[in-house]
Amino acid sequence: MRTVETIIIGGGPAGSSCAWELKRRGKDCLILERQALPKFKLCAGWITPQVLRDLEIDPAQYPHGLAVFDRMRVHLGGTALSATFRTLQYSIRRVQFDNWLLARSGAEVAAHAARVIVRENGFYVIDGAYRCRYLVGAGGTNCPVKRVFFGPDRGSLVLTQEIEYETRVRSPLCTLFYPFAGRAGYAWYVPKAGAINVGFGGVAAQFGANIRTYWRGFVDILLRRGLIVSPPPQPASHPYYVGDRAKNVFADDAFLVGDAAGLATADMGEGIGPAVESGLRAARHIGGGAAYGLAEIPRFTLPGWPGRLLGRVMCA
């Protein structure tokens, strides 16, 4: 059985950020990743300037291309009303970004799908093959660390229908629709480097079993506004939680970070920023820094009243 001080289950932005910070502090760690790398991740790929600052990334040095948004447009429901405002945000393709972050962390990655995790004599034992003192659950909504050692999610389950595909980008302007089709939730058109991500999402209860029936209406909106010229490929669903920030995410040297902790923001459903910050905070706790918690991780992507207003719309 292999023993490592810290084992991180999941190699997404939360896991790789945690490993990067641990390695910088001279700490031993191992990432267990169940999927073959590089792995495709369905995601709008929204990156805030804070993510770049937290990870000390120079946008000019990122090798795969960042789409830069200096403006963003918001359409209000089914009306003709819209607003365009200045901002500074970025988008990436997760299949590139995640793999690059993982390599950049300098941590060893083992291909392993964690199934049975037990606590024995102050250590965590994973499938009888790995043992660690600190265990970081960075495996997303269905993370096994969450399932075994923490209670169920108490936040709002968000469902999406979305697709990312390579195409000529017709508009460089990130465009959002609040609420989507006159309901709660929101929809998006996010340009990327040589690709776009389009989709809609909201609290599961508002869509029920009929979520797929809204896709045609959304495609019609994109066509009418000239954001696409032909229907995109069929979408897929991606569930995650806009979580309860009061939930327990740390106990007995085990941590939940990123989507495993339900940290997507309430206004944008954006998960990369909270994932990165939570991964870094878990690593600092392990390294003897401040105690891990969620209180200082922002609940909104957009600052001030825009974030709070749009958060109420999306999660109504």
N, C-alpha and C positions, 0 to 999 in steps of 0.2 A: 504494500500500500504506500502510495506517495503522500508525503506530508509537506504542506506549504502553509506559510503563515496566513495568507488570505487567498481565498478562491472566489472568483467572480463568475457567476453563471449568467452568460449572455454577453455578446460582443458588439452590441449596438453603441450609440453615443454615450449612454450612461455607464456601461461597463468599461468602454475604452477610456473614458475620461477619468474614471476611478483608478484604472490601472496606470494611466499616464502620471497622475499625481502621486500614486504610491511609489512608482519607479523613481520619480524625482526626489522623493524622500528617502531613497535607499531601501525601500521595503520589498520583500519578496511577495510575488503574487502570480497567480495562474488564472487564465480565462478559459472557461469551458464553453464551447460554442457548438450547438447541435447541428447547425446548417453548414453546408459546404460554402467556402469563401471563394470569390466575393459573392454575397447574397443579395438578391433583389428585395427591396423593401418598398411597399406601396405607401407613399407619403408625399405630401405637398412639398416637403423639403425646405420649409421656411427657416431661415437663419437670421437671427438678430445680431446687431453689432456687439451685444453683450457676450454672445457665444464666442465670437472671434477674440474678444478681450480676455474672456475667462481661459481660453485655450491657447492664448498668445499666438494666434494665427494672423499672419499678414495676408490680406486678401490677394495681393499681387503675387504672392508665392504659392497660393493654392494651385495645384497642377491640373485640375480637371475643369476649371471654369466656374465662376460664380456669376449668376444673373443679378444685377444690381437694380434695385427699385428706388428711384428718388421721388416717385409719386405713386399713389395708390388710388384707385377709383372704387367707390362703394355705390351700388345701386340699391334703392330702397324698395324691397318687395316687388310687386307686380306693377308699380307705378313708373312714370317716366322720370321721377326724381333721382338725381345722382349727385355725388359730391366727389371731387378730386382734391386730395391734400398731399402736402409734401411729407416725405418720410425718408428714412435710410434703412433699408432692409435688403436681404439677399435670399437667393434660393440655390439649392444644390440638388444633384441627383444622388439619392441615398446609396445606390449600388456602388457609386464611386466614393462618396464621402465616408461611409461607414468603414469600408475596407482601408481607406487611407488613414483614418483616425486610429484604427486598430494597429496597423503597422507602425504608425508614429508613436504609439504608446511605449513601444519597446518591450512589451510583456509577451511571455510565451502563451500561445493559444493551442489548446488541445481539442480535437474533435470528439465531443462526448455529449450525449443527451442525458442529462441528470434525471433519474427516475426515483430512486429510494434515498432519502436523506434522513439521517438520524443523528441525535445528539448523544455523545458518549464521552464521559469523563472529561468534560470541558472542551471537547472537540466536536466538529461536524464531520460525519463520515458519509461520503457520497458513493453509493453503489458498491461499497466495499473496496473501491479503487483509489479514492482520494480522501485526504483528511486535512482539516484546517482549523485554526482558531477562530478566524474571522470569515464570515460568509456573507457575500453581497449578492442579493437577488436583483439581477438586471435583465431578467428574461421576459420582460413585457407583461401584457395583461394576464397571460396564463403562466406566469413564472412559477416553477415548482417550489421555490423558497417561500413565496407567498402562500401557496396552497397548503404547505405542511406546517408552517410556523406562525402564520398570521391569519387574522380573521378575514372574512370575505369583504369585498369592496362595498363601501356604503355610499359612494358617490353616484353620479348619473352615468349610465352606460350610453355611450355615443356610438351610433352606427354611421358608416359612410358608404357611399357608392362612388368609386373614383377609378381613374385610369391614368397612367403616365405612358406616353409614347413619343417616339422621335418624329418630328415633323418640322416644317418651316414655321417659325414663330411669327405670327401675323401681327401681334401687338406686343410691345415690350412692357405694357402697363399691367401690373397685377390688378385683377378685378374681382371684387367680392359682391355677393348678393345677400342682403339681410332684410327681412327674413326670406328664406327660400320659398318661392311660389306662394307667398302670402301666409306662410306658416312660421313656426319657430325654426331655429336652425339657420344654416347659411350655406352658400355655394361659392365656388371659387374657380378662377382661371389663373394659374400660376405659370408664367413662362420660365423656362430654364435654358441652359446652354444646349441648344439644338433639340429641345423637347418641350412639351408642356404637360402639366398635371391639371386635370379638370375633375370636378366632383362636387358632391354635396353631402352634408351630414347634419346630424342633430340627435337629440335625446331619443333613444330607441322607442319609447312609448308613443311618440308623435307619428312614427312611421308604421310601426307594427309589422305585419307580414307583407305589407304592400310597398315596401321601400323601393323595389325594382320598378314599380309602375311609374315612379316619378322621373326615371331616367330620360324617357323620350321628351318630356316637357323641358328638362334641363338642356338637352341637346338642341332643341328648337330655340331656346334663349341664346345659346352660344352662336348658332347659325345666324339668327336675326341680327345680332350685334357684330357680326363679321369677325368674331374671335376664332372661328374655325370655318372651313369651307366645305367639309364633308363630315359625316358622322364618325366619331372616334370608335376604336375597338370597344368590345363589351367590357363593362366595368367589373370590378371585384369589390368585396366588402371588407372593411377593416374596423373591427370593434376596439374601443378603448374607453377608459373611464376619465371623466372630469371629476377628480376624486374629492373626498372629504379630507381636508388638510388637518383635521383633528385626529385622524386615524393613527394607530400605532405602526411605526415603520422601523423601529429599532428595539431589539430585545435580545439579551444573552449573546452579544457580539454578532448578531445577524442584522442585516440592513435590507431595506427595500428602496430601490432607486428607480427613477424614470417612470415608465408606464406601469411597472410593477407596483409603484406607490400611488398611481392614479394622479399624476402631476400635470397632465395636459391643461393648458390655460383655458379659462372660462370664455374668453372672447373669440379666440382664434382656433381653439383645439390644437394649439401648437405645443409639441412635446419635446423638441430637440433642446431648447434652452433650459427648461426645467430638468431634463434628463442630465445634461452636462453639469448643471450646478449641483444637483443632488449627488451625482457621482463624485464630484470634487469634494463635497462636504463629508461624504462617507469616508473618503480616503484621509482627509485631515483628522477626522475623529480617530481613525486607526493609528495615525501617526502621532497622536498625542495632542491634537488641537481641540477646537471647540466641539462640544457634544453635538451629535447629529440630530437634526430636526428639520421641520419644513417651514417654520414660522417666517423665515426671511426669504423664501423662494417665492417670487412674484406669482400672483394668480392670474394676471392679465399680461398679454403680449404688448398691447398698445397702451401708452401711458395716459393717465388722467381719465377724463370723462369718456373719451371714445372707447377705451377698453371696457369700462364698467357698463356703458350703455349697450354695446354690442354683446357683452357677456350675458346681460339679462335677456336679450333677444334669442341668443343661441340656446340657452339652457332653460327657456321658459317651459 
